[in-house]
Amino acid sequence: AQSKLMPTFIIELANGCVGYIPTEEAFLGGGYETDLARSSKLIPKAGEMVVQKSIELLNL
């Protein structure tokens, strides 16, 4: 609803596997998906940062 481009579709699990971006709530719950490992150095707000930047780029 925040994109000026309608319709806007979110596509996931396409063209390779870069990694999992957990929600901030998932970080609070812990677990292997959110542990800081060599393959994942994300902060809890990473998912929201991706969403906000995507909206910004869509609306240029």
C-alpha positions as CSV (number, residue, x, y, z in Angstrom):
1,A,0.0,0.0,0.0
2,Q,3.0,2.3,0.4
3,S,4.2,1.8,-3.2
4,K,3.2,4.2,-6.0
5,L,3.6,1.3,-8.4
6,M,0.4,-0.8,-8.5
7,P,0.3,-3.7,-8.4
8,T,3.6,-4.4,-6.6
9,F,4.5,-8.0,-6.0
10,I,7.1,-9.3,-3.5
11,I,9.0,-12.2,-4.9
12,E,11.1,-14.5,-2.6
13,L,13.0,-17.7,-3.0
14,A,14.0,-16.9,-6.5
15,N,17.4,-16.9,-8.3
16,G,19.6,-18.4,-5.6
17,C,19.8,-18.3,-1.8
18,V,21.4,-15.3,-0.2
19,G,20.0,-15.9,3.3
20,Y,17.2,-15.6,5.7
21,I,16.2,-12.3,7.1
22,P,14.3,-12.9,10.4
23,T,11.7,-10.5,11.8
24,E,12.6,-8.4,14.8
25,E,10.2,-10.6,16.8
26,A,12.1,-13.7,15.7
27,F,15.3,-12.2,17.0
28,L,13.6,-11.7,20.4
29,G,12.7,-15.4,20.4
30,G,16.2,-16.5,19.6
31,G,17.1,-19.8,17.9
32,Y,19.5,-20.9,15.2
33,E,17.8,-18.7,12.5
34,T,18.8,-15.6,14.4
35,D,22.2,-16.5,16.0
36,L,25.0,-14.4,14.7
37,A,27.1,-16.8,12.6
38,R,29.7,-16.4,9.9
39,S,26.9,-16.5,7.3
40,S,24.6,-14.0,9.1
41,K,25.6,-10.7,10.7
42,L,22.2,-9.1,10.6
43,I,20.8,-6.8,13.3
44,P,17.2,-7.2,14.6
45,K,16.0,-4.2,12.5
46,A,17.5,-5.6,9.2
47,G,14.2,-6.8,7.8
48,E,12.4,-3.5,8.4
49,M,15.4,-1.7,6.9
50,V,15.1,-3.7,3.7
51,V,11.3,-3.0,3.6
52,Q,11.8,0.7,4.0
53,K,14.6,1.0,1.5
54,S,12.5,-1.0,-1.0
55,I,9.6,1.3,-0.6
56,E,11.9,4.3,-1.1
57,L,13.4,2.9,-4.3
58,L,9.9,2.0,-5.7
59,N,8.8,5.5,-5.2
60,L,11.7,7.3,-6.8
